[in-house]
Amino acid sequence: MTKLEQIEKSVSELAPKEFEAFSAWFEEFQAARWDERIAADSGAGKLDALADKALADFRAGKTRSL
């Protein structure tokens, strides 16, 4: 059995309250990982082209108010 299969089995066997607690923890864990990836990509300049395009569109009047 792979590690992933073990985790899936363990999660599927959780009691409802344990599953709720696990779900809340996992959502926070996933959000933190996402934030780390965005910060790393931003620091590496991977988002610069997107930001430049958005600013150029804004300056050219190609945007609208929300």
Backbone torsions as a table, in degrees:
resi	resn	phi	psi	omega
1	MET	NA	131.6	179.4
2	THR	-75.1	166.5	178.1
3	LYS	-60.3	-42.7	179.2
4	LEU	-62.3	-42.7	178.3
5	GLU	-63.2	-37.6	177.0
6	GLN	-63.7	-43.6	179.2
7	ILE	-63.8	-46.0	179.3
8	GLU	-58.4	-43.5	179.8
9	LYS	-63.4	-45.8	-179.7
10	SER	-61.9	-43.9	-179.9
11	VAL	-64.9	-40.6	-178.3
12	SER	-67.3	-19.2	-179.4
13	GLU	-95.4	0.0	-179.1
14	LEU	-68.8	145.1	172.3
15	ALA	-69.0	158.0	-177.1
16	PRO	-51.2	-45.7	-179.5
17	LYS	-67.9	-37.3	176.8
18	GLU	-65.9	-39.2	179.1
19	PHE	-65.0	-40.6	177.0
20	GLU	-60.4	-45.0	179.5
21	ALA	-64.1	-42.9	178.1
22	PHE	-62.6	-43.8	-179.4
23	SER	-60.2	-44.4	179.1
24	ALA	-62.7	-45.2	178.6
25	TRP	-61.1	-45.2	-176.2
26	PHE	-65.4	-38.7	177.2
27	GLU	-61.4	-43.2	177.7
28	GLU	-64.9	-41.9	178.7
29	PHE	-61.4	-45.8	-179.3
30	GLN	-64.5	-41.9	178.8
31	ALA	-63.5	-40.5	178.8
32	ALA	-64.7	-41.0	177.4
33	ARG	-62.5	-42.5	178.9
34	TRP	-60.8	-46.8	179.0
35	ASP	-58.7	-41.2	178.7
36	GLU	-63.0	-41.4	179.8
37	ARG	-65.9	-43.4	179.0
38	ILE	-62.2	-45.2	179.7
39	ALA	-61.8	-42.7	179.4
40	ALA	-65.6	-44.7	178.9
41	ASP	-63.5	-41.1	178.6
42	SER	-64.0	-46.2	179.4
43	GLY	-62.5	-29.8	179.8
44	ALA	-86.2	-0.9	178.4
45	GLY	82.1	9.6	-176.5
46	LYS	-70.6	-16.4	-178.9
47	LEU	-103.1	-2.2	-176.1
48	ASP	-58.8	-42.7	-178.6
49	ALA	-64.2	-38.1	178.0
50	LEU	-65.9	-43.0	178.6
51	ALA	-64.3	-42.9	178.5
52	ASP	-60.9	-42.2	179.0
53	LYS	-64.6	-43.4	179.6
54	ALA	-63.4	-43.0	178.5
55	LEU	-66.0	-40.7	178.2
56	ALA	-62.9	-43.0	177.4
57	ASP	-62.3	-41.1	179.1
58	PHE	-63.4	-47.3	-179.3
59	ARG	-65.3	-28.7	179.9
60	ALA	-85.7	2.5	178.5
61	GLY	75.2	22.5	-178.6
62	LYS	-92.3	17.6	-179.5
63	THR	-121.0	169.9	177.3
64	ARG	-137.5	156.9	179.1
65	SER	-69.1	148.5	177.2
66	LEU	-90.0	NA	NA
